[in-house]
Amino acid sequence: MSAMKIKKGDTVKVIAGKDNGKEGKVLAVNAKDNTVVVENINKVTKHSKPSAANQQGGIITKEAPLHISNVMLVVDGQATRVGFQMDGDKKVRVAKKTGKVID
């Protein structure tokens, strides 16, 4: 499996789907399914029965996963593709649009 180009904590822009054009922070990355959960993006309503954890039950809104191909990393306010470079003996992410090292 190749390295993930988007990591938890990154700011991303949605490029496809119902939330096209919106930006948010990545809350979780699932490398196995190639999905990301983005803050306040792809909100779904879920009906939950009362349980020990949730005494009240009812309708809950939460973020659903998006496929990683539907989001783009935002660096300096611009959506950009991500590449990799070797920085000495360390592999780092690089913004394709600016050539800037991300982390």
Gaussian input, Z-matrix of N, CA and C with variables (Angstrom, degrees):
# hf/3-21g

backbone

0 1
 N
 C     1     B1
 C     2     B2     1     A1
 N     3     B3     2     A2     1     D1
 C     4     B4     3     A3     2     D2
 C     5     B5     4     A4     3     D3
 N     6     B6     5     A5     4     D4
 C     7     B7     6     A6     5     D5
 C     8     B8     7     A7     6     D6
 N     9     B9     8     A8     7     D7
 C    10    B10     9     A9     8     D8
 C    11    B11    10    A10     9     D9
 N    12    B12    11    A11    10    D10
 C    13    B13    12    A12    11    D11
 C    14    B14    13    A13    12    D12
 N    15    B15    14    A14    13    D13
 C    16    B16    15    A15    14    D14
 C    17    B17    16    A16    15    D15
 N    18    B18    17    A17    16    D16
 C    19    B19    18    A18    17    D17
 C    20    B20    19    A19    18    D18
 N    21    B21    20    A20    19    D19
 C    22    B22    21    A21    20    D20
 C    23    B23    22    A22    21    D21
 N    24    B24    23    A23    22    D22
 C    25    B25    24    A24    23    D23
 C    26    B26    25    A25    24    D24
 N    27    B27    26    A26    25    D25
 C    28    B28    27    A27    26    D26
 C    29    B29    28    A28    27    D27
 N    30    B30    29    A29    28    D28
 C    31    B31    30    A30    29    D29
 C    32    B32    31    A31    30    D30
 N    33    B33    32    A32    31    D31
 C    34    B34    33    A33    32    D32
 C    35    B35    34    A34    33    D33
 N    36    B36    35    A35    34    D34
 C    37    B37    36    A36    35    D35
 C    38    B38    37    A37    36    D36
 N    39    B39    38    A38    37    D37
 C    40    B40    39    A39    38    D38
 C    41    B41    40    A40    39    D39
 N    42    B42    41    A41    40    D40
 C    43    B43    42    A42    41    D41
 C    44    B44    43    A43    42    D42
 N    45    B45    44    A44    43    D43
 C    46    B46    45    A45    44    D44
 C    47    B47    46    A46    45    D45
 N    48    B48    47    A47    46    D46
 C    49    B49    48    A48    47    D47
 C    50    B50    49    A49    48    D48
 N    51    B51    50    A50    49    D49
 C    52    B52    51    A51    50    D50
 C    53    B53    52    A52    51    D51
 N    54    B54    53    A53    52    D52
 C    55    B55    54    A54    53    D53
 C    56    B56    55    A55    54    D54
 N    57    B57    56    A56    55    D55
 C    58    B58    57    A57    56    D56
 C    59    B59    58    A58    57    D57
 N    60    B60    59    A59    58    D58
 C    61    B61    60    A60    59    D59
 C    62    B62    61    A61    60    D60
 N    63    B63    62    A62    61    D61
 C    64    B64    63    A63    62    D62
 C    65    B65    64    A64    63    D63
 N    66    B66    65    A65    64    D64
 C    67    B67    66    A66    65    D65
 C    68    B68    67    A67    66    D66
 N    69    B69    68    A68    67    D67
 C    70    B70    69    A69    68    D68
 C    71    B71    70    A70    69    D69
 N    72    B72    71    A71    70    D70
 C    73    B73    72    A72    71    D71
 C    74    B74    73    A73    72    D72
 N    75    B75    74    A74    73    D73
 C    76    B76    75    A75    74    D74
 C    77    B77    76    A76    75    D75
 N    78    B78    77    A77    76    D76
 C    79    B79    78    A78    77    D77
 C    80    B80    79    A79    78    D78
 N    81    B81    80    A80    79    D79
 C    82    B82    81    A81    80    D80
 C    83    B83    82    A82    81    D81
 N    84    B84    83    A83    82    D82
 C    85    B85    84    A84    83    D83
 C    86    B86    85    A85    84    D84
 N    87    B87    86    A86    85    D85
 C    88    B88    87    A87    86    D86
 C    89    B89    88    A88    87    D87
 N    90    B90    89    A89    88    D88
 C    91    B91    90    A90    89    D89
 C    92    B92    91    A91    90    D90
 N    93    B93    92    A92    91    D91
 C    94    B94    93    A93    92    D92
 C    95    B95    94    A94    93    D93
 N    96    B96    95    A95    94    D94
 C    97    B97    96    A96    95    D95
 C    98    B98    97    A97    96    D96
 N    99    B99    98    A98    97    D97
 C   100   B100    99    A99    98    D98
 C   101   B101   100   A100    99    D99
 N   102   B102   101   A101   100   D100
 C   103   B103   102   A102   101   D101
 C   104   B104   103   A103   102   D102
 N   105   B105   104   A104   103   D103
 C   106   B106   105   A105   104   D104
 C   107   B107   106   A106   105   D105
 N   108   B108   107   A107   106   D106
 C   109   B109   108   A108   107   D107
 C   110   B110   109   A109   108   D108
 N   111   B111   110   A110   109   D109
 C   112   B112   111   A111   110   D110
 C   113   B113   112   A112   111   D111
 N   114   B114   113   A113   112   D112
 C   115   B115   114   A114   113   D113
 C   116   B116   115   A115   114   D114
 N   117   B117   116   A116   115   D115
 C   118   B118   117   A117   116   D116
 C   119   B119   118   A118   117   D117
 N   120   B120   119   A119   118   D118
 C   121   B121   120   A120   119   D119
 C   122   B122   121   A121   120   D120
 N   123   B123   122   A122   121   D121
 C   124   B124   123   A123   122   D122
 C   125   B125   124   A124   123   D123
 N   126   B126   125   A125   124   D124
 C   127   B127   126   A126   125   D125
 C   128   B128   127   A127   126   D126
 N   129   B129   128   A128   127   D127
 C   130   B130   129   A129   128   D128
 C   131   B131   130   A130   129   D129
 N   132   B132   131   A131   130   D130
 C   133   B133   132   A132   131   D131
 C   134   B134   133   A133   132   D132
 N   135   B135   134   A134   133   D133
 C   136   B136   135   A135   134   D134
 C   137   B137   136   A136   135   D135
 N   138   B138   137   A137   136   D136
 C   139   B139   138   A138   137   D137
 C   140   B140   139   A139   138   D138
 N   141   B141   140   A140   139   D139
 C   142   B142   141   A141   140   D140
 C   143   B143   142   A142   141   D141
 N   144   B144   143   A143   142   D142
 C   145   B145   144   A144   143   D143
 C   146   B146   145   A145   144   D144
 N   147   B147   146   A146   145   D145
 C   148   B148   147   A147   146   D146
 C   149   B149   148   A148   147   D147
 N   150   B150   149   A149   148   D148
 C   151   B151   150   A150   149   D149
 C   152   B152   151   A151   150   D150
 N   153   B153   152   A152   151   D151
 C   154   B154   153   A153   152   D152
 C   155   B155   154   A154   153   D153
 N   156   B156   155   A155   154   D154
 C   157   B157   156   A156   155   D155
 C   158   B158   157   A157   156   D156
 N   159   B159   158   A158   157   D157
 C   160   B160   159   A159   158   D158
 C   161   B161   160   A160   159   D159
 N   162   B162   161   A161   160   D160
 C   163   B163   162   A162   161   D161
 C   164   B164   163   A163   162   D162
 N   165   B165   164   A164   163   D163
 C   166   B166   165   A165   164   D164
 C   167   B167   166   A166   165   D165
 N   168   B168   167   A167   166   D166
 C   169   B169   168   A168   167   D167
 C   170   B170   169   A169   168   D168
 N   171   B171   170   A170   169   D169
 C   172   B172   171   A171   170   D170
 C   173   B173   172   A172   171   D171
 N   174   B174   173   A173   172   D172
 C   175   B175   174   A174   173   D173
 C   176   B176   175   A175   174   D174
 N   177   B177   176   A176   175   D175
 C   178   B178   177   A177   176   D176
 C   179   B179   178   A178   177   D177
 N   180   B180   179   A179   178   D178
 C   181   B181   180   A180   179   D179
 C   182   B182   181   A181   180   D180
 N   183   B183   182   A182   181   D181
 C   184   B184   183   A183   182   D182
 C   185   B185   184   A184   183   D183
 N   186   B186   185   A185   184   D184
 C   187   B187   186   A186   185   D185
 C   188   B188   187   A187   186   D186
 N   189   B189   188   A188   187   D187
 C   190   B190   189   A189   188   D188
 C   191   B191   190   A190   189   D189
 N   192   B192   191   A191   190   D190
 C   193   B193   192   A192   191   D191
 C   194   B194   193   A193   192   D192
 N   195   B195   194   A194   193   D193
 C   196   B196   195   A195   194   D194
 C   197   B197   196   A196   195   D195
 N   198   B198   197   A197   196   D196
 C   199   B199   198   A198   197   D197
 C   200   B200   199   A199   198   D198
 N   201   B201   200   A200   199   D199
 C   202   B202   201   A201   200   D200
 C   203   B203   202   A202   201   D201
 N   204   B204   203   A203   202   D202
 C   205   B205   204   A204   203   D203
 C   206   B206   205   A205   204   D204
 N   207   B207   206   A206   205   D205
 C   208   B208   207   A207   206   D206
 C   209   B209   208   A208   207   D207
 N   210   B210   209   A209   208   D208
 C   211   B211   210   A210   209   D209
 C   212   B212   211   A211   210   D210
 N   213   B213   212   A212   211   D211
 C   214   B214   213   A213   212   D212
 C   215   B215   214   A214   213   D213
 N   216   B216   215   A215   214   D214
 C   217   B217   216   A216   215   D215
 C   218   B218   217   A217   216   D216
 N   219   B219   218   A218   217   D217
 C   220   B220   219   A219   218   D218
 C   221   B221   220   A220   219   D219
 N   222   B222   221   A221   220   D220
 C   223   B223   222   A222   221   D221
 C   224   B224   223   A223   222   D222
 N   225   B225   224   A224   223   D223
 C   226   B226   225   A225   224   D224
 C   227   B227   226   A226   225   D225
 N   228   B228   227   A227   226   D226
 C   229   B229   228   A228   227   D227
 C   230   B230   229   A229   228   D228
 N   231   B231   230   A230   229   D229
 C   232   B232   231   A231   230   D230
 C   233   B233   232   A232   231   D231
 N   234   B234   233   A233   232   D232
 C   235   B235   234   A234   233   D233
 C   236   B236   235   A235   234   D234
 N   237   B237   236   A236   235   D235
 C   238   B238   237   A237   236   D236
 C   239   B239   238   A238   237   D237
 N   240   B240   239   A239   238   D238
 C   241   B241   240   A240   239   D239
 C   242   B242   241   A241   240   D240
 N   243   B243   242   A242   241   D241
 C   244   B244   243   A243   242   D242
 C   245   B245   244   A244   243   D243
 N   246   B246   245   A245   244   D244
 C   247   B247   246   A246   245   D245
 C   248   B248   247   A247   246   D246
 N   249   B249   248   A248   247   D247
 C   250   B250   249   A249   248   D248
 C   251   B251   250   A250   249   D249
 N   252   B252   251   A251   250   D250
 C   253   B253   252   A252   251   D251
 C   254   B254   253   A253   252   D252
 N   255   B255   254   A254   253   D253
 C   256   B256   255   A255   254   D254
 C   257   B257   256   A256   255   D255
 N   258   B258   257   A257   256   D256
 C   259   B259   258   A258   257   D257
 C   260   B260   259   A259   258   D258
 N   261   B261   260   A260   259   D259
 C   262   B262   261   A261   260   D260
 C   263   B263   262   A262   261   D261
 N   264   B264   263   A263   262   D262
 C   265   B265   264   A264   263   D263
 C   266   B266   265   A265   264   D264
 N   267   B267   266   A266   265   D265
 C   268   B268   267   A267   266   D266
 C   269   B269   268   A268   267   D267
 N   270   B270   269   A269   268   D268
 C   271   B271   270   A270   269   D269
 C   272   B272   271   A271   270   D270
 N   273   B273   272   A272   271   D271
 C   274   B274   273   A273   272   D272
 C   275   B275   274   A274   273   D273
 N   276   B276   275   A275   274   D274
 C   277   B277   276   A276   275   D275
 C   278   B278   277   A277   276   D276
 N   279   B279   278   A278   277   D277
 C   280   B280   279   A279   278   D278
 C   281   B281   280   A280   279   D279
 N   282   B282   281   A281   280   D280
 C   283   B283   282   A282   281   D281
 C   284   B284   283   A283   282   D282
 N   285   B285   284   A284   283   D283
 C   286   B286   285   A285   284   D284
 C   287   B287   286   A286   285   D285
 N   288   B288   287   A287   286   D286
 C   289   B289   288   A288   287   D287
 C   290   B290   289   A289   288   D288
 N   291   B291   290   A290   289   D289
 C   292   B292   291   A291   290   D290
 C   293   B293   292   A292   291   D291
 N   294   B294   293   A293   292   D292
 C   295   B295   294   A294   293   D293
 C   296   B296   295   A295   294   D294
 N   297   B297   296   A296   295   D295
 C   298   B298   297   A297   296   D296
 C   299   B299   298   A298   297   D297
 N   300   B300   299   A299   298   D298
 C   301   B301   300   A300   299   D299
 C   302   B302   301   A301   300   D300
 N   303   B303   302   A302   301   D301
 C   304   B304   303   A303   302   D302
 C   305   B305   304   A304   303   D303
 N   306   B306   305   A305   304   D304
 C   307   B307   306   A306   305   D305
 C   308   B308   307   A307   306   D306

   B1=1.4534
   B2=1.5244
   B3=1.3304
   B4=1.4584
   B5=1.5257
   B6=1.3151
   B7=1.4607
   B8=1.5283
   B9=1.3230
   B10=1.4612
   B11=1.5249
   B12=1.3153
   B13=1.4554
   B14=1.5232
   B15=1.3328
   B16=1.4609
   B17=1.5150
   B18=1.3397
   B19=1.4616
   B20=1.5195
   B21=1.3212
   B22=1.4585
   B23=1.5273
   B24=1.3379
   B25=1.4629
   B26=1.5189
   B27=1.3338
   B28=1.4621
   B29=1.5221
   B30=1.3209
   B31=1.4588
   B32=1.5145
   B33=1.3342
   B34=1.4617
   B35=1.5252
   B36=1.3276
   B37=1.4592
   B38=1.5183
   B39=1.3313
   B40=1.4632
   B41=1.5245
   B42=1.3424
   B43=1.4651
   B44=1.5190
   B45=1.3416
   B46=1.4664
   B47=1.5187
   B48=1.3299
   B49=1.4553
   B50=1.5142
   B51=1.3379
   B52=1.4672
   B53=1.5261
   B54=1.3238
   B55=1.4639
   B56=1.5262
   B57=1.3233
   B58=1.4589
   B59=1.5280
   B60=1.3473
   B61=1.4448
   B62=1.5185
   B63=1.3298
   B64=1.4627
   B65=1.5200
   B66=1.3373
   B67=1.4605
   B68=1.5141
   B69=1.3189
   B70=1.4563
   B71=1.5116
   B72=1.3342
   B73=1.4546
   B74=1.5288
   B75=1.3150
   B76=1.4663
   B77=1.5259
   B78=1.3368
   B79=1.4581
   B80=1.5237
   B81=1.3421
   B82=1.4651
   B83=1.5195
   B84=1.3327
   B85=1.4645
   B86=1.5164
   B87=1.3350
   B88=1.4559
   B89=1.5276
   B90=1.3268
   B91=1.4631
   B92=1.5215
   B93=1.3118
   B94=1.4684
   B95=1.5342
   B96=1.3363
   B97=1.4667
   B98=1.5262
   B99=1.3423
   B100=1.4708
   B101=1.5244
   B102=1.3428
   B103=1.4499
   B104=1.5252
   B105=1.3417
   B106=1.4573
   B107=1.5232
   B108=1.3273
   B109=1.4557
   B110=1.5237
   B111=1.3442
   B112=1.4566
   B113=1.5262
   B114=1.3307
   B115=1.4575
   B116=1.5354
   B117=1.3429
   B118=1.4728
   B119=1.5253
   B120=1.3240
   B121=1.4587
   B122=1.5354
   B123=1.3434
   B124=1.4643
   B125=1.5289
   B126=1.3359
   B127=1.4705
   B128=1.5217
   B129=1.3217
   B130=1.4667
   B131=1.5235
   B132=1.3303
   B133=1.4620
   B134=1.5167
   B135=1.3152
   B136=1.4659
   B137=1.5189
   B138=1.3252
   B139=1.4558
   B140=1.5207
   B141=1.3391
   B142=1.4635
   B143=1.5215
   B144=1.3130
   B145=1.4558
   B146=1.5244
   B147=1.3298
   B148=1.4664
   B149=1.5303
   B150=1.3349
   B151=1.4619
   B152=1.5269
   B153=1.3125
   B154=1.4608
   B155=1.5286
   B156=1.3371
   B157=1.4575
   B158=1.5299
   B159=1.3313
   B160=1.4629
   B161=1.5300
   B162=1.3317
   B163=1.4643
   B164=1.5258
   B165=1.3293
   B166=1.4559
   B167=1.5321
   B168=1.3295
   B169=1.4594
   B170=1.5177
   B171=1.3306
   B172=1.4620
   B173=1.5140
   B174=1.3385
   B175=1.4620
   B176=1.5246
   B177=1.3235
   B178=1.4646
   B179=1.5264
   B180=1.3393
   B181=1.4713
   B182=1.5191
   B183=1.3338
   B184=1.4572
   B185=1.5110
   B186=1.3267
   B187=1.4601
   B188=1.5258
   B189=1.3124
   B190=1.4654
   B191=1.5273
   B192=1.3377
   B193=1.4675
   B194=1.5298
   B195=1.3208
   B196=1.4617
   B197=1.5220
   B198=1.3216
   B199=1.4642
   B200=1.5257
   B201=1.3143
   B202=1.4659
   B203=1.5282
   B204=1.3297
   B205=1.4672
   B206=1.5230
   B207=1.3340
   B208=1.4641
   B209=1.5284
   B210=1.3288
   B211=1.4636
   B212=1.5235
   B213=1.3396
   B214=1.4669
   B215=1.5173
   B216=1.3030
   B217=1.4545
   B218=1.5233
   B219=1.3420
   B220=1.4614
   B221=1.5325
   B222=1.3363
   B223=1.4664
   B224=1.5246
   B225=1.3205
   B226=1.4696
   B227=1.5353
   B228=1.3261
   B229=1.4606
   B230=1.5144
   B231=1.3355
   B232=1.4563
   B233=1.5149
   B234=1.3394
   B235=1.4519
   B236=1.5228
   B237=1.3260
   B238=1.4594
   B239=1.5160
   B240=1.3141
   B241=1.4602
   B242=1.5209
   B243=1.3215
   B244=1.4635
   B245=1.5196
   B246=1.3166
   B247=1.4538
   B248=1.5148
   B249=1.3230
   B250=1.4584
   B251=1.5222
   B252=1.3468
   B253=1.4603
   B254=1.5180
   B255=1.3025
   B256=1.4633
   B257=1.5270
   B258=1.3268
   B259=1.4615
   B260=1.5236
   B261=1.3207
   B262=1.4665
   B263=1.5198
   B264=1.3263
   B265=1.4655
   B266=1.5299
   B267=1.3497
   B268=1.4606
   B269=1.5281
   B270=1.3427
   B271=1.4626
   B272=1.5252
   B273=1.3432
   B274=1.4631
   B275=1.5273
   B276=1.3324
   B277=1.4616
   B278=1.5301
   B279=1.3408
   B280=1.4607
   B281=1.5259
   B282=1.3382
   B283=1.4617
   B284=1.5209
   B285=1.3353
   B286=1.4598
   B287=1.5224
   B288=1.3424
   B289=1.4722
   B290=1.5263
   B291=1.3323
   B292=1.4646
   B293=1.5229
   B294=1.3190
   B295=1.4486
   B296=1.5238
   B297=1.3315
   B298=1.4539
   B299=1.5364
   B300=1.3340
   B301=1.4590
   B302=1.5232
   B303=1.3309
   B304=1.4552
   B305=1.5271
   B306=1.3365
   B307=1.4707
   B308=1.5099
   A1=109.09
   A2=116.46
   A3=120.33
   A4=111.12
   A5=115.91
   A6=121.18
   A7=109.95
   A8=115.82
   A9=120.68
   A10=108.89
   A11=116.18
   A12=120.85
   A13=111.88
   A14=116.75
   A15=121.71
   A16=108.41
   A17=115.94
   A18=120.85
   A19=110.52
   A20=115.60
   A21=122.05
   A22=109.33
   A23=116.07
   A24=120.70
   A25=113.86
   A26=118.74
   A27=122.12
   A28=110.31
   A29=116.55
   A30=121.63
   A31=107.75
   A32=116.23
   A33=120.56
   A34=110.37
   A35=115.26
   A36=123.10
   A37=107.85
   A38=116.87
   A39=121.75
   A40=107.68
   A41=116.90
   A42=120.91
   A43=112.81
   A44=117.47
   A45=120.53
   A46=109.36
   A47=115.98
   A48=120.76
   A49=112.98
   A50=115.66
   A51=120.93
   A52=113.09
   A53=118.12
   A54=121.99
   A55=111.99
   A56=116.99
   A57=123.04
   A58=111.19
   A59=116.96
   A60=122.55
   A61=114.73
   A62=117.93
   A63=120.71
   A64=110.51
   A65=115.25
   A66=121.03
   A67=109.95
   A68=115.97
   A69=120.63
   A70=111.02
   A71=114.64
   A72=121.93
   A73=109.28
   A74=116.96
   A75=121.87
   A76=109.09
   A77=115.92
   A78=121.54
   A79=111.68
   A80=116.70
   A81=120.59
   A82=109.92
   A83=115.96
   A84=122.88
   A85=108.01
   A86=116.46
   A87=121.42
   A88=107.73
   A89=116.99
   A90=122.10
   A91=111.54
   A92=117.43
   A93=121.48
   A94=111.16
   A95=116.63
   A96=121.21
   A97=113.05
   A98=117.77
   A99=123.07
   A100=112.02
   A101=116.61
   A102=120.97
   A103=110.54
   A104=114.68
   A105=121.67
   A106=108.82
   A107=116.13
   A108=121.95
   A109=106.45
   A110=116.22
   A111=121.84
   A112=109.37
   A113=115.20
   A114=122.38
   A115=111.48
   A116=116.32
   A117=124.82
   A118=114.24
   A119=118.39
   A120=122.92
   A121=108.00
   A122=116.94
   A123=123.07
   A124=111.45
   A125=116.01
   A126=121.72
   A127=109.44
   A128=116.02
   A129=122.43
   A130=108.69
   A131=116.05
   A132=119.98
   A133=108.14
   A134=115.07
   A135=121.06
   A136=107.78
   A137=116.28
   A138=121.73
   A139=108.17
   A140=116.22
   A141=118.65
   A142=110.52
   A143=115.61
   A144=122.00
   A145=108.91
   A146=117.65
   A147=118.88
   A148=110.56
   A149=115.68
   A150=120.92
   A151=108.25
   A152=116.58
   A153=120.69
   A154=110.65
   A155=116.99
   A156=121.31
   A157=111.38
   A158=116.82
   A159=122.06
   A160=108.34
   A161=117.16
   A162=122.63
   A163=111.92
   A164=116.35
   A165=121.27
   A166=112.36
   A167=117.24
   A168=119.67
   A169=109.30
   A170=118.02
   A171=122.07
   A172=113.20
   A173=115.12
   A174=121.49
   A175=109.33
   A176=115.96
   A177=122.60
   A178=108.23
   A179=117.16
   A180=119.88
   A181=108.01
   A182=115.93
   A183=121.09
   A184=109.98
   A185=115.53
   A186=120.75
   A187=109.82
   A188=116.28
   A189=122.04
   A190=108.15
   A191=117.70
   A192=120.04
   A193=112.95
   A194=115.98
   A195=124.37
   A196=108.15
   A197=117.52
   A198=119.23
   A199=108.09
   A200=115.53
   A201=120.87
   A202=112.15
   A203=118.08
   A204=120.77
   A205=112.14
   A206=117.61
   A207=121.14
   A208=113.36
   A209=117.16
   A210=120.82
   A211=109.90
   A212=114.72
   A213=121.84
   A214=109.00
   A215=117.11
   A216=122.33
   A217=110.73
   A218=116.42
   A219=121.39
   A220=108.50
   A221=115.29
   A222=121.77
   A223=106.95
   A224=116.86
   A225=123.21
   A226=111.91
   A227=117.02
   A228=121.64
   A229=115.21
   A230=118.38
   A231=122.35
   A232=110.57
   A233=116.52
   A234=120.77
   A235=107.80
   A236=116.41
   A237=120.31
   A238=110.91
   A239=115.02
   A240=120.17
   A241=108.53
   A242=115.77
   A243=120.54
   A244=109.68
   A245=115.47
   A246=121.50
   A247=109.32
   A248=116.01
   A249=120.98
   A250=109.62
   A251=115.47
   A252=121.99
   A253=107.91
   A254=115.38
   A255=119.63
   A256=108.22
   A257=115.62
   A258=122.31
   A259=106.31
   A260=115.78
   A261=120.30
   A262=107.85
   A263=115.87
   A264=119.31
   A265=110.66
   A266=117.04
   A267=121.47
   A268=110.47
   A269=116.50
   A270=121.97
   A271=108.55
   A272=117.43
   A273=121.66
   A274=110.79
   A275=115.30
   A276=120.77
   A277=109.11
   A278=115.61
   A279=121.32
   A280=108.67
   A281=117.06
   A282=122.11
   A283=108.37
   A284=117.25
   A285=121.27
   A286=111.90
   A287=116.88
   A288=120.47
   A289=111.70
   A290=117.36
   A291=120.41
   A292=113.60
   A293=117.80
   A294=121.44
   A295=112.60
   A296=116.71
   A297=122.76
   A298=111.03
   A299=116.37
   A300=120.68
   A301=108.78
   A302=116.99
   A303=121.46
   A304=111.99
   A305=117.29
   A306=118.42
   A307=112.15
   D1=135.23
   D2=-179.12
   D3=-78.46
   D4=166.19
   D5=-179.02
   D6=-68.98
   D7=144.68
   D8=178.40
   D9=-76.57
   D10=135.95
   D11=-178.09
   D12=-87.46
   D13=-15.21
   D14=178.37
   D15=-120.63
   D16=134.79
   D17=-177.29
   D18=-122.01
   D19=164.95
   D20=176.98
   D21=-60.21
   D22=134.81
   D23=-179.82
   D24=96.25
   D25=-14.68
   D26=178.08
   D27=-69.93
   D28=152.90
   D29=170.87
   D30=-94.76
   D31=129.56
   D32=-177.60
   D33=-128.64
   D34=159.11
   D35=176.39
   D36=-116.60
   D37=134.60
   D38=179.28
   D39=-80.44
   D40=129.52
   D41=-176.98
   D42=-112.45
   D43=0.11
   D44=178.72
   D45=-155.67
   D46=150.93
   D47=176.31
   D48=102.30
   D49=-170.44
   D50=-173.87
   D51=-68.60
   D52=-23.63
   D53=-179.84
   D54=-103.43
   D55=27.71
   D56=-178.14
   D57=-54.71
   D58=128.96
   D59=177.62
   D60=96.32
   D61=-14.23
   D62=-178.81
   D63=-82.02
   D64=152.96
   D65=178.15
   D66=-118.44
   D67=151.42
   D68=177.72
   D69=-166.04
   D70=173.72
   D71=-178.49
   D72=-95.52
   D73=138.57
   D74=179.83
   D75=-74.57
   D76=123.62
   D77=179.45
   D78=-92.99
   D79=-33.74
   D80=-178.23
   D81=-153.80
   D82=148.38
   D83=176.81
   D84=-126.38
   D85=129.96
   D86=176.57
   D87=-113.63
   D88=101.50
   D89=-176.38
   D90=-68.79
   D91=-29.36
   D92=-178.22
   D93=-66.67
   D94=-42.27
   D95=-178.80
   D96=-99.07
   D97=-1.42
   D98=-176.17
   D99=56.40
   D100=46.55
   D101=179.62
   D102=-125.30
   D103=157.72
   D104=175.34
   D105=-132.27
   D106=149.44
   D107=173.04
   D108=-109.54
   D109=122.99
   D110=-175.79
   D111=-113.90
   D112=138.04
   D113=-177.45
   D114=-59.15
   D115=125.86
   D116=177.87
   D117=60.16
   D118=24.37
   D119=177.76
   D120=-122.40
   D121=143.67
   D122=178.74
   D123=57.62
   D124=48.78
   D125=179.77
   D126=-71.64
   D127=135.58
   D128=176.64
   D129=-127.92
   D130=154.21
   D131=176.11
   D132=-99.08
   D133=137.84
   D134=-178.26
   D135=-129.80
   D136=130.98
   D137=177.96
   D138=-91.24
   D139=125.47
   D140=-177.63
   D141=-123.24
   D142=140.42
   D143=176.26
   D144=-77.76
   D145=152.61
   D146=175.51
   D147=-61.52
   D148=137.54
   D149=179.59
   D150=-143.93
   D151=-178.60
   D152=179.16
   D153=-62.73
   D154=-40.11
   D155=-179.45
   D156=-73.38
   D157=-37.90
   D158=-177.89
   D159=-123.49
   D160=91.00
   D161=-175.04
   D162=-61.72
   D163=-38.84
   D164=-173.36
   D165=-76.20
   D166=-39.70
   D167=-172.64
   D168=74.36
   D169=-159.71
   D170=175.53
   D171=103.77
   D172=-158.25
   D173=-175.34
   D174=-98.31
   D175=126.48
   D176=-178.89
   D177=-117.74
   D178=136.23
   D179=172.74
   D180=-103.35
   D181=133.77
   D182=179.90
   D183=-147.45
   D184=165.78
   D185=179.68
   D186=-81.96
   D187=134.63
   D188=175.97
   D189=-101.23
   D190=156.22
   D191=179.93
   D192=-67.63
   D193=146.83
   D194=173.02
   D195=-112.98
   D196=149.50
   D197=174.38
   D198=-69.18
   D199=142.33
   D200=-174.27
   D201=-64.44
   D202=-22.41
   D203=178.61
   D204=-73.27
   D205=-13.28
   D206=-179.27
   D207=-93.46
   D208=5.77
   D209=177.49
   D210=-128.66
   D211=153.38
   D212=179.10
   D213=-129.91
   D214=139.79
   D215=179.42
   D216=-67.42
   D217=138.96
   D218=177.40
   D219=-107.39
   D220=122.57
   D221=177.70
   D222=-126.12
   D223=123.92
   D224=-179.20
   D225=54.75
   D226=38.95
   D227=177.10
   D228=80.48
   D229=1.61
   D230=-179.76
   D231=-118.04
   D232=134.50
   D233=174.40
   D234=-73.75
   D235=134.29
   D236=-175.44
   D237=-145.16
   D238=155.09
   D239=171.90
   D240=-78.25
   D241=164.13
   D242=-175.56
   D243=-121.05
   D244=135.34
   D245=174.13
   D246=-124.91
   D247=176.86
   D248=178.34
   D249=-122.85
   D250=147.60
   D251=176.16
   D252=-140.38
   D253=155.65
   D254=173.55
   D255=-91.85
   D256=123.75
   D257=177.16
   D258=-109.99
   D259=90.00
   D260=-171.32
   D261=72.91
   D262=-115.42
   D263=177.73
   D264=-108.57
   D265=11.14
   D266=-178.20
   D267=-111.37
   D268=136.47
   D269=177.85
   D270=-88.71
   D271=124.50
   D272=-177.56
   D273=-123.96
   D274=154.60
   D275=175.97
   D276=-83.69
   D277=143.89
   D278=-177.89
   D279=-132.31
   D280=135.24
   D281=175.46
   D282=-75.08
   D283=124.42
   D284=-177.53
   D285=-68.16
   D286=-33.23
   D287=-175.85
   D288=-70.56
   D289=-39.56
   D290=-175.80
   D291=-110.46
   D292=-17.64
   D293=-177.17
   D294=78.90
   D295=7.78
   D296=-176.60
   D297=-80.39
   D298=139.56
   D299=176.30
   D300=-74.34
   D301=130.14
   D302=-174.66
   D303=-84.46
   D304=-45.57
   D305=-178.51
   D306=-138.73

